[in-house]
């Protein structure tokens, strides 16, 4: 067994040695198992990684080669995705159903990815079935290289804070519930780093701060459907980074963190030496759910005040906060050149795509989609079908139009794949006709979130775009009865997932894939399929196509 694993690793490393020469390698072994935990006081089955819930924090640096051998000890197939990692030229490592065959029960797969020219705060999670409802998620940080200046002093310490809504029903029960045609109700509670807390309850601190020192907290909403407002008693949070971009450093009393989003904040221990509560509360739900965790000043035994800072009211407050976020044009990110040296606002738009979220009944069951199409995953991953020149046997390209019909009255259930020309500059508008909050993510890229407004989008709305310092990020929220617009260059060849970060909606079809093909078919634009790739569906057992050169 060990000999086979060594052979796989040697083959895996050799396939990318040409392009990654000189960048250090870091090797990990992760064992994925079931376990029992009581996040909300009720024992339930959870997914552990190396016995941990949440999973281990993955600490990396720009351009490192990260090699993780994942052993699936569950009783069903399993996949992990690395949300926000762009996998330049390497969608094979993205870990979603459209690119990868799942790891069969009792087997292993070795991921090898590189956060090329990236820094920032991210997280990983399972994409198979509804495993994310059971855990299997964890923090993923990409630190700046030592030679690249960071626009703030080194903090005393660097902490990951994973916040999420949570259900006490197991992932299998929730899956059966959705498969029966029903939708999920409100979550049962909120967690901070896998734990729930009550005012006056468990007084063990999650974090300790030394008086006068400044700490970095990486906040990620790893939840399922709820925007969460995060705040710390009596402390300001200085926002410094968002999903891989340095931002203008404004102070906030609280932050709305939408599903799938990550923020980095600096907090200075400049208050009376005692305990303080960090608070995470749901937003935009009929019933507010909250949890607390304790931050302790070192050496103090004074309990935290029972008076918590209040949750903001309404989504107009949240929209105004979104508009306050600005790209730091003078700071360097993963490269020495300033972020603002890329003038995205001066590039001509070559294609405009409007994606309208759709909800309807199909055969008596609720489904969700974009532009009247509800995506369904295929037995053969879309990228494998395309790479083996068998796409026509698995899916059709462009089943939705760039401009949807004014009224969408029905949903068609089929694979939803858009073909986008390599290196074109594209505008995508997410339009939300419902009363619920939405959050959308794009794999393989960062984009400029240039606008978010109430109502319906029209071409005249472009005059309101921020074409100077919109934040480059990978997830954007869309408020009820509103729209959001993003701009980006599709310069990363591969098959990439656009999805609702509401796990219920994604599972029931609100996602699609973007196929970005390089006409050159060369290693300059895309890596060859790794030799250890699992093959399934109609490509199982077939010889690999000719390699790119």
Secondary structure, DSSP 8 states (H G I E B T S, - for coil): -HHHHHHHHHHHHHHHHHHHTTS-EEEEEEEEEEEEE-TTSS-EEEEEETTBSS---EEEETT-EEEEEEEE-SSS-B-EEEET---TT-GGGS-STTT---B-TT-EEEEEEE-TT--EEEEEEE-STTGGGGB--EEEEEE--TTS--SS---S-EEEEEEEEE-SS-HHHHHHHHHTT------SEEEETTB---TTS----SEEE-TT-EEEEEEEE--SS-EEEEEETTB-EEEEEETTEEB---EESEEEE-TT-EEEEEEE--S-SSEEEEEEEEESSSS--EEEEEEEETT------S-------SHHHHHHHHHH--B-TTSBSSSSSBGGGS-GGGS---EEEEEEEEEEEETTEEEEEETTEE----SS-HHHHHHTT-GGGT--B--S-SS--SS----EES--EEE--TT-EEEEEEEE-SSS-EEEEETT--EEEEEEEES---GGGGGG---SS--EESEEEE-TTEEEEEEEE--S-EEEEEEESSHHHHHTT-EEEEEE--TT-STTT-----TT----GGGTT--------
